[in-house]
Amino acid sequence: MAEISDAIAMIKKAEADAEQLIIDSEGQSKDLIAESRLKAEEIISEAKIAAEEEAQKTVFDAEDKAKKEAQTIAEKSKTEVQTLKDKAMVNVDDAASIIVKNIL
């Protein structure tokens, strides 16, 4: 009889241990889930910051490139205008001579 009583006590203890193990496991699971969510939020936040920084860098690079291109175009235009002006000035003397000859 004592053996049956001991066996029943062991079974009840095993059931209690199993129930406690389930409770502990659920608690650990909830903790792991919460920790994972926090880490995921941190990773997402860091990724957003990195993406924003990269986007800003891309915009700044594009602006710099556009400024350099605009400066190159301005310099080229200035040179072309000066060349045209120089050519026109050469023709002014010839044109003035022709006008004077035709008037006189």
MARBA-3410 file (N, C-alpha, C, O; in Angstrom, 1 decimal):
104
0.8,-1.2,0.0,0.0,0.0,0.0,0.9,1.3,0.0,0.6,2.2,-0.7 ~ 1.9,1.2,0.8,2.8,2.4,0.8,3.5,2.6,-0.5,3.7,3.7,-0.9 ~ 3.7,1.6,-1.3,4.3,1.7,-2.6,3.3,2.4,-3.5,3.8,3.3,-4.3 ~ 2.1,2.1,-3.4,1.1,2.8,-4.3,1.0,4.3,-3.9,0.9,5.1,-4.7 ~ 1.0,4.5,-2.6,0.9,5.9,-2.1,2.1,6.7,-2.5,2.0,7.8,-2.9
3.3,6.0,-2.5,4.5,6.7,-2.9,4.4,6.9,-4.5,4.9,8.0,-4.9 ~ 3.9,6.0,-5.2,3.8,6.1,-6.6,2.9,7.3,-7.0,3.1,8.1,-7.9 ~ 1.7,7.3,-6.2,0.8,8.4,-6.5,1.4,9.8,-6.1,1.2,10.7,-6.8 ~ 2.1,9.8,-5.0,2.8,11.1,-4.6,3.8,11.5,-5.7,4.0,12.6,-6.0 ~ 4.6,10.5,-6.2,5.5,10.8,-7.3,4.9,11.3,-8.5,5.4,12.2,-9.2
3.7,10.7,-8.9,3.0,11.1,-10.0,2.5,12.6,-9.9,2.6,13.4,-10.8 ~ 1.9,12.9,-8.7,1.4,14.2,-8.4,2.6,15.2,-8.4,2.4,16.3,-8.9 ~ 3.7,14.8,-7.9,4.9,15.7,-7.9,5.3,15.9,-9.3,5.7,17.1,-9.7 ~ 5.3,14.9,-10.1,5.7,15.0,-11.5,4.8,15.9,-12.3,5.2,16.7,-13.1 ~ 3.5,15.8,-12.0,2.5,16.6,-12.6,2.7,18.1,-12.2,2.6,19.0,-13.0
3.0,18.3,-10.9,3.2,19.7,-10.4,4.5,20.2,-11.1,4.5,21.4,-11.5 ~ 5.5,19.4,-11.1,6.8,19.8,-11.8,6.5,20.2,-13.3,7.0,21.2,-13.8 ~ 5.7,19.4,-13.9,5.4,19.6,-15.3,4.6,20.9,-15.5,4.9,21.7,-16.4 ~ 3.6,21.1,-14.6,2.9,22.3,-14.7,3.8,23.6,-14.5,3.6,24.6,-15.1 ~ 4.7,23.4,-13.5,5.6,24.5,-13.2,6.5,24.8,-14.4,6.8,25.9,-14.7
7.0,23.7,-15.0,7.8,23.8,-16.2,7.1,24.5,-17.3,7.7,25.3,-18.1 ~ 5.8,24.2,-17.5,5.0,24.8,-18.5,4.9,26.3,-18.2,5.1,27.1,-19.1 ~ 4.6,26.7,-17.0,4.5,28.1,-16.6,5.8,28.8,-16.8,5.9,29.9,-17.4 ~ 6.9,28.2,-16.4,8.2,28.8,-16.6,8.6,29.0,-18.1,9.1,30.0,-18.5 ~ 8.2,27.9,-18.9,8.5,28.0,-20.3,7.7,29.1,-21.0,8.2,29.8,-21.8
6.4,29.2,-20.6,5.6,30.3,-21.1,6.2,31.7,-20.8,6.2,32.6,-21.6 ~ 6.6,31.8,-19.5,7.3,33.1,-19.1,8.5,33.4,-19.9,8.7,34.5,-20.4 ~ 9.3,32.4,-20.1,10.6,32.5,-20.9,10.2,32.8,-22.3,10.9,33.7,-23.0 ~ 9.2,32.2,-22.9,8.8,32.4,-24.2,8.3,33.9,-24.4,8.7,34.5,-25.4 ~ 7.5,34.4,-23.5,7.0,35.7,-23.5,8.2,36.7,-23.5,8.2,37.7,-24.2
9.2,36.4,-22.6,10.4,37.3,-22.5,11.2,37.3,-23.8,11.6,38.3,-24.2 ~ 11.3,36.1,-24.4,12.1,36.0,-25.6,11.4,36.8,-26.8,12.0,37.4,-27.6 ~ 10.0,36.6,-26.8,9.2,37.3,-27.8,9.4,38.8,-27.6,9.6,39.6,-28.6 ~ 9.3,39.3,-26.4,9.4,40.8,-26.1,10.8,41.2,-26.5,11.0,42.3,-27.1 ~ 11.8,40.5,-26.2,13.2,40.8,-26.5,13.4,40.8,-28.0,14.1,41.7,-28.5
12.8,39.9,-28.7,12.9,39.8,-30.1,12.3,41.0,-30.8,12.8,41.6,-31.8 ~ 11.1,41.4,-30.3,10.4,42.6,-30.8,11.2,43.8,-30.6,11.4,44.6,-31.6 ~ 11.8,44.0,-29.4,12.7,45.1,-29.2,13.9,45.2,-30.2,14.2,46.2,-30.7 ~ 14.5,44.0,-30.3,15.6,44.0,-31.3,15.2,44.3,-32.7,15.9,44.9,-33.4 ~ 14.0,43.7,-33.1,13.5,44.0,-34.4,13.3,45.5,-34.6,13.6,46.0,-35.7
12.7,46.1,-33.6,12.4,47.5,-33.7,13.7,48.3,-33.8,13.8,49.3,-34.6 ~ 14.7,47.9,-33.0,16.0,48.6,-33.1,16.6,48.4,-34.5,17.1,49.4,-35.1 ~ 16.6,47.2,-35.0,17.1,47.0,-36.4,16.4,47.8,-37.4,17.0,48.4,-38.3 ~ 15.1,47.8,-37.3,14.3,48.6,-38.3,14.6,50.1,-38.2,14.8,50.8,-39.2 ~ 14.7,50.6,-36.9,15.1,52.0,-36.7,16.4,52.3,-37.3,16.6,53.3,-38.0
17.4,51.4,-37.0,18.7,51.7,-37.6,18.7,51.6,-39.1,19.4,52.4,-39.7 ~ 17.9,50.7,-39.6,17.9,50.6,-41.1,17.2,51.9,-41.7,17.7,52.4,-42.7 ~ 16.2,52.4,-41.0,15.6,53.6,-41.5,16.6,54.8,-41.5,16.7,55.6,-42.4 ~ 17.3,54.9,-40.4,18.3,56.0,-40.2,19.4,55.8,-41.3,19.7,56.8,-42.0 ~ 19.8,54.6,-41.5,20.9,54.4,-42.6,20.3,54.7,-43.9,21.0,55.3,-44.8
19.1,54.3,-44.2,18.4,54.6,-45.5,18.3,56.1,-45.7,18.5,56.7,-46.8 ~ 17.9,56.9,-44.6,17.7,58.3,-44.7,19.1,59.0,-45.0,19.2,59.9,-45.8 ~ 20.1,58.5,-44.3,21.5,59.0,-44.5,21.9,58.8,-45.9,22.5,59.7,-46.5 ~ 21.7,57.6,-46.4,22.1,57.3,-47.8,21.3,58.1,-48.8,21.9,58.6,-49.7 ~ 20.0,58.3,-48.5,19.2,59.2,-49.4,19.8,60.6,-49.4,19.9,61.3,-50.4
20.1,61.1,-48.2,20.7,62.5,-48.1,22.0,62.6,-48.8,22.2,63.5,-49.5 ~ 22.8,61.6,-48.7,24.1,61.5,-49.3,23.9,61.6,-50.8,24.6,62.3,-51.6 ~ 22.9,60.8,-51.3,22.7,60.7,-52.7,22.2,62.1,-53.2,22.6,62.5,-54.3 ~ 21.3,62.7,-52.5,20.8,64.1,-52.9,22.0,65.1,-52.9,22.1,65.8,-53.8 ~ 22.8,65.0,-51.9,24.0,66.0,-51.8,24.9,65.7,-53.0,25.4,66.6,-53.6
25.2,64.4,-53.3,26.0,64.1,-54.4,25.5,64.6,-55.7,26.2,65.1,-56.6 ~ 24.1,64.4,-55.9,23.5,64.9,-57.1,23.5,66.4,-57.2,23.8,66.9,-58.3 ~ 23.4,67.1,-56.1,23.5,68.5,-56.1,24.9,69.0,-56.4,25.0,69.9,-57.3 ~ 25.9,68.3,-55.9,27.3,68.7,-56.2,27.5,68.5,-57.6,28.2,69.3,-58.3 ~ 27.1,67.4,-58.2,27.3,67.1,-59.6,26.6,68.1,-60.5,27.2,68.6,-61.5
25.4,68.5,-60.1,24.6,69.5,-60.9,25.3,70.8,-60.8,25.4,71.5,-61.8 ~ 25.8,71.2,-59.6,26.6,72.5,-59.5,27.8,72.5,-60.4,28.1,73.5,-61.0 ~ 28.6,71.4,-60.3,29.8,71.3,-61.1,29.4,71.4,-62.6,30.1,72.0,-63.4 ~ 28.4,70.7,-63.0,28.0,70.7,-64.4,27.5,72.1,-64.8,27.9,72.5,-65.9 ~ 26.8,72.8,-64.0,26.3,74.1,-64.2,27.5,75.1,-64.4,27.5,75.9,-65.2
28.5,74.9,-63.5,29.7,75.7,-63.5,30.5,75.5,-64.8,30.9,76.4,-65.5 ~ 30.6,74.2,-65.2,31.3,73.9,-66.5,30.5,74.5,-67.7,31.2,75.1,-68.6 ~ 29.2,74.4,-67.7,28.4,75.0,-68.8,28.6,76.5,-68.8,28.7,77.1,-69.9 ~ 28.6,77.2,-67.6,28.7,78.6,-67.5,30.1,79.0,-68.1,30.2,80.0,-68.8 ~ 31.1,78.3,-67.7,32.5,78.6,-68.1,32.6,78.4,-69.7,33.2,79.2,-70.4
32.0,77.4,-70.2,32.0,77.1,-71.6,31.3,78.2,-72.4,31.7,78.7,-73.4 ~ 30.1,78.6,-71.8,29.3,79.6,-72.4,30.1,80.9,-72.5,30.1,81.7,-73.5 ~ 30.7,81.2,-71.4,31.5,82.5,-71.2,32.6,82.5,-72.3,32.8,83.5,-73.0 ~ 33.3,81.4,-72.5,34.3,81.3,-73.5,33.8,81.4,-74.9,34.4,82.1,-75.7 ~ 32.7,80.8,-75.1,32.0,80.9,-76.5,31.6,82.3,-76.7,31.7,82.8,-77.9
31.0,83.0,-75.8,30.6,84.4,-75.9,31.8,85.3,-76.2,31.7,86.1,-77.1 ~ 32.9,85.0,-75.5,34.1,85.8,-75.7,34.6,85.6,-77.1,35.1,86.5,-77.8 ~ 34.6,84.4,-77.6,35.1,84.0,-78.9,34.2,84.7,-80.0,34.7,85.3,-80.9 ~ 32.9,84.6,-79.8,32.0,85.3,-80.8,32.2,86.8,-80.7,32.2,87.5,-81.8 ~ 32.4,87.4,-79.6,32.6,88.8,-79.4,33.9,89.2,-80.2,34.0,90.2,-80.9
35.0,88.4,-79.9,36.2,88.7,-80.6,36.1,88.6,-82.1,36.6,89.5,-82.8 ~ 35.4,87.6,-82.6,35.1,87.5,-84.1,34.3,88.7,-84.6,34.6,89.2,-85.7 ~ 33.4,89.1,-83.8,32.5,90.2,-84.2,33.3,91.5,-84.3,33.2,92.4,-85.1 ~ 34.2,91.7,-83.3,35.1,92.9,-83.2,36.0,93.0,-84.4,36.3,94.1,-84.9 ~ 36.5,91.8,-84.9,37.3,91.8,-86.1,36.5,92.3,-87.3,37.0,93.1,-88.1
35.3,91.9,-87.4,34.4,92.3,-88.5,34.0,93.8,-88.4,33.6,94.4,-89.4 ~ 33.9,94.3,-87.2,33.5,95.7,-87.0,34.4,96.7,-87.8,34.0,97.6,-88.5 ~ 35.7,96.5,-87.7,36.7,97.3,-88.4,36.5,97.2,-89.9,36.5,98.2,-90.6 ~ 36.3,96.0,-90.4,36.0,95.8,-91.8,34.7,96.5,-92.2,34.7,97.1,-93.3 ~ 33.7,96.3,-91.4,32.4,96.9,-91.7,32.5,98.4,-91.7,31.9,99.1,-92.6
33.2,99.0,-90.8,33.3,100.4,-90.7,34.0,100.9,-91.9,33.7,102.0,-92.5 ~ 35.1,100.2,-92.4,35.8,100.7,-93.6,34.9,100.6,-94.8,35.0,101.5,-95.6 ~ 34.1,99.6,-94.9,33.2,99.5,-96.1,32.2,100.6,-96.0,31.9,101.2,-97.1 ~ 31.6,100.9,-94.8,30.6,102.0,-94.7,31.3,103.3,-95.1,30.7,104.1,-95.8 ~ 32.4,103.6,-94.6,33.1,104.9,-94.9,33.4,105.0,-96.4,33.2,106.1,-96.9
33.8,103.9,-97.0,34.1,103.9,-98.4,32.9,104.2,-99.2,32.9,104.9,-100.2 ~ 31.8,103.6,-98.8,30.5,103.8,-99.5,29.9,105.2,-99.3,29.3,105.7,-100.2 ~ 30.1,105.8,-98.2,29.6,107.1,-97.9,30.4,108.1,-98.7,29.9,109.1,-99.2 ~ 31.7,107.9,-98.7,32.6,108.9,-99.4,32.7,108.6,-100.8,33.4,109.3,-101.6
END
